Amino acid sequence: MMSLLGRTHRLGLTIAGAALLITGTAVTSRGAGQNSAPAADNTKVNQEAGKTADQQKENKSDRELARQIRKAIIADKTLSTYAHNVKIIATDGAVTLRGPVRSEDEKAAIEAKAKTVAGVNDVKNELTVAPEKMK
């Protein structure tokens, strides 16, 4: 017959071994997932220098300018969801457009709408054409 101390010791080793096995598996899985995760669609764009939405001034005229441009873009139902979600950054009356659109036509249409609202010399078009993903 095994003593109580022997059984307790053996049970402790079994639990410790299971914990080690589970911990080792979790670390291995986590490590493998980090290497194989695909990069975000716009990671490179976000790392490049340029204006970002958080740089927009909070004065009333710049907010109103961005609002009017956004309203004109959203009103055009022929534009893609990408086009409806471009970044509009207004700073001291100058406008920067950033983000992906689906075609050169969308890029030109958004720039034209922004120029109509902001004025011809005040719009910097940094929009990019992103191809549609394969199905």
Contacts in CASP RR format, 6 or more apart in sequence:
PFRMAT RR
TARGET T0000
AUTHOR 0000-0000-0000
METHOD contacts of the structure
MODEL  1
MMSLLGRTHRLGLTIAGAALLITGTAVTSRGAGQNSAPAADNTKVNQEAG
KTADQQKENKSDRELARQIRKAIIADKTLSTYAHNVKIIATDGAVTLRGP
VRSEDEKAAIEAKAKTVAGVNDVKNELTVAPEKMK
41 100 0 8 1.000
41 130 0 8 1.000
42 99 0 8 1.000
42 100 0 8 1.000
45 98 0 8 1.000
45 99 0 8 1.000
45 100 0 8 1.000
45 128 0 8 1.000
50 96 0 8 1.000
50 98 0 8 1.000
50 126 0 8 1.000
51 89 0 8 1.000
51 91 0 8 1.000
51 96 0 8 1.000
51 98 0 8 1.000
51 126 0 8 1.000
52 87 0 8 1.000
52 89 0 8 1.000
52 98 0 8 1.000
53 87 0 8 1.000
53 88 0 8 1.000
53 89 0 8 1.000
55 89 0 8 1.000
55 91 0 8 1.000
56 62 0 8 1.000
56 63 0 8 1.000
56 66 0 8 1.000
56 89 0 8 1.000
56 90 0 8 1.000
56 91 0 8 1.000
57 90 0 8 1.000
57 91 0 8 1.000
57 92 0 8 1.000
61 93 0 8 1.000
62 90 0 8 1.000
62 91 0 8 1.000
62 92 0 8 1.000
62 93 0 8 1.000
63 90 0 8 1.000
65 90 0 8 1.000
65 93 0 8 1.000
65 95 0 8 1.000
65 117 0 8 1.000
65 118 0 8 1.000
66 88 0 8 1.000
66 89 0 8 1.000
66 90 0 8 1.000
66 95 0 8 1.000
68 117 0 8 1.000
69 88 0 8 1.000
69 90 0 8 1.000
69 95 0 8 1.000
69 113 0 8 1.000
69 114 0 8 1.000
69 117 0 8 1.000
69 118 0 8 1.000
70 88 0 8 1.000
72 113 0 8 1.000
72 114 0 8 1.000
72 116 0 8 1.000
72 117 0 8 1.000
73 79 0 8 1.000
73 83 0 8 1.000
73 84 0 8 1.000
73 86 0 8 1.000
73 88 0 8 1.000
73 110 0 8 1.000
73 113 0 8 1.000
74 84 0 8 1.000
76 83 0 8 1.000
76 109 0 8 1.000
76 113 0 8 1.000
79 101 0 8 1.000
79 106 0 8 1.000
79 109 0 8 1.000
79 110 0 8 1.000
80 101 0 8 1.000
80 102 0 8 1.000
80 106 0 8 1.000
82 99 0 8 1.000
82 100 0 8 1.000
82 101 0 8 1.000
82 102 0 8 1.000
82 106 0 8 1.000
82 130 0 8 1.000
83 101 0 8 1.000
83 102 0 8 1.000
83 106 0 8 1.000
83 109 0 8 1.000
83 110 0 8 1.000
86 97 0 8 1.000
86 98 0 8 1.000
86 99 0 8 1.000
86 100 0 8 1.000
86 101 0 8 1.000
86 110 0 8 1.000
86 127 0 8 1.000
87 96 0 8 1.000
87 97 0 8 1.000
87 98 0 8 1.000
87 99 0 8 1.000
88 95 0 8 1.000
88 96 0 8 1.000
88 97 0 8 1.000
88 114 0 8 1.000
89 95 0 8 1.000
89 96 0 8 1.000
89 97 0 8 1.000
89 98 0 8 1.000
90 118 0 8 1.000
93 118 0 8 1.000
93 122 0 8 1.000
94 118 0 8 1.000
94 122 0 8 1.000
94 123 0 8 1.000
94 124 0 8 1.000
95 114 0 8 1.000
95 118 0 8 1.000
95 122 0 8 1.000
95 123 0 8 1.000
95 124 0 8 1.000
96 123 0 8 1.000
96 124 0 8 1.000
96 126 0 8 1.000
97 110 0 8 1.000
97 111 0 8 1.000
97 114 0 8 1.000
97 123 0 8 1.000
97 124 0 8 1.000
97 125 0 8 1.000
97 126 0 8 1.000
97 127 0 8 1.000
98 126 0 8 1.000
98 127 0 8 1.000
99 126 0 8 1.000
99 127 0 8 1.000
99 128 0 8 1.000
100 127 0 8 1.000
100 128 0 8 1.000
100 129 0 8 1.000
100 130 0 8 1.000
101 107 0 8 1.000
101 110 0 8 1.000
101 127 0 8 1.000
101 128 0 8 1.000
101 129 0 8 1.000
101 130 0 8 1.000
102 129 0 8 1.000
102 130 0 8 1.000
102 132 0 8 1.000
103 129 0 8 1.000
104 129 0 8 1.000
106 127 0 8 1.000
106 129 0 8 1.000
107 125 0 8 1.000
107 127 0 8 1.000
107 129 0 8 1.000
110 125 0 8 1.000
110 127 0 8 1.000
111 123 0 8 1.000
111 125 0 8 1.000
111 127 0 8 1.000
114 123 0 8 1.000
114 125 0 8 1.000
115 122 0 8 1.000
115 123 0 8 1.000
END
